[in-house]
Amino acid sequence: MPSTTSSPGSESATSAAPGTNPPSGTDVAVDEPPRDALCRRIGYRFDDEDLLDLALRHRSWCAEHGAVESNERLEFLGDAVLGVVVTDHLYRSSPRSSEGVLARRRSELVSANALAGVARSVGLGDVLLLGKGEEATGGRSKTSILADAMEGVIGAVYLDGGIEAARSVVLGLLDERIDGVVSGDVASDHKSRLQEVAAHRFGELPRYELTEEGPEHEKVFRAVVRLGGERWGSGEGRTKKEAEQAAAREATEHLSADPDGSSDGDGPDPDRREGRTDA
């Protein structure tokens, strides 16, 4: 039987194959194979390990290995399972919340940025199967790739263990984020919050610059937000709105950390503020 566990921090005694390194993290046994570490962190062991293998196959890898199925169908399924589990949980746990509030909370929890954050926390990027091009351009850390793969893993858990196994995994992974969203510690509408801050600090509205890449059915949007002529944040997503929300969130964080910044037009250098050291 497939198994779920409420203690994903427990160590594995499994030995890794020669030359295999565990994914990044603070709770990995020295000789633990990366996929075992992933399963431990998500709290689930697969009966059918082929499903996990499928969930990790990005289309770029499949294109280089002939007629091999990618994780795209599993992503489609996992997206639906994730939506049902999160919606059901919010509905049952927040009986006094309106439909609009529930919708905003769900949007925050199932966004690409939220899923990519979960993927990073469990080391998913370290075990993805990527093509040479994606590997060379930092695909293991791309928000869109990580979010899609996380949905693929959720879809794989659902097929392997059913809805209750998927529910256990999803709620376990999103536990802290759910608490934050419900308690109000996580702002669901970062653009509205930034607009209020910008009006007070700059006397103007934020300006968003959007770019896009990828095929029509799998576009990735990137947004940069500017205030007072300076770049204050950036983000990406699978929709324009999602990318702008991510950029607004980063900008709000930077403004909060720099209360005396560019209200007079002489704010900190944006490259330095965003941690860039290249000329």
C-alpha positions, 0 to 999 in steps of 0.5 A: 500500500502507498503510505503517507506520513505526518512526520516528513522530517524522519530520516531515511536509511536508504543508500544513494547510488554512486555519485548521487547527491541529495537535494538541497535542504537541512534535513537530508540524510548523507546517503539518502537518494534525492528521490527518497528525500523528496518522498520523505519531505512530501510525506508520501511513498509511491507504490508505482514509482513510474508515476513519480518518474513521469511527474519529474519529466519536463517536456524539454527532456522528453524532446531529447529522448524520443517519443517519451511522455512528459509530465504535462498531463499529470500537471493538468490532473494535479492542478484540478486535484489541488484546486478541489483539496484547497477549496474543500478545506477553505470551505469547511474551515472558514464557515463565516467567510464569503465566496469572494474571500474564499476565492482570494485565499484559494488564488493565493494558495494555488498560485505559481509563486506559492507552488514554486515556493513549496517545490523549492522547500522540498528540493523538487528542482534537484530531481527534475529531468530537464533538457540541456537547454533548460538545464543551461538556463537555470530551469531548476529554479524557474518558477513556472517549471517548478510550479508545473512539476509540483502539480505533476507530483500532486497528480501522481500522488492522486493516481497512486493513492487516491484523493485522501492521499493527495489531500494529506500531501497537499494540506501537509505542504500548504499547512503554514501558508494556509494558516498565513492566508486565513490569519491575514498574515499573507496579503492576497492582493499585493497590487492593491496593497502596493497601490496604497503604499505608492499613493502615500509614498510617491503620490503616483500609481505603480507602473508595470512592464510586461514581457512574455515567452513560450508557446501560446499554450504555455506562456510565461509572463514576467513583470517589472514594477516601477515607482518614482522612475525606479525598479522596485520589484519583479515577478513571473507567472502563468498569467499577466495578473499573476506576474504583476501580483508577484512583482507587487509583492516584491516591491511592497517588501522592498518598500517596507524594508526601506521606509526612507527610500525614494520618496524624494526620487533619490532611492537606492540603486535598484540593481543593488537593492535586488541583490545584483552585483554585475555591472 
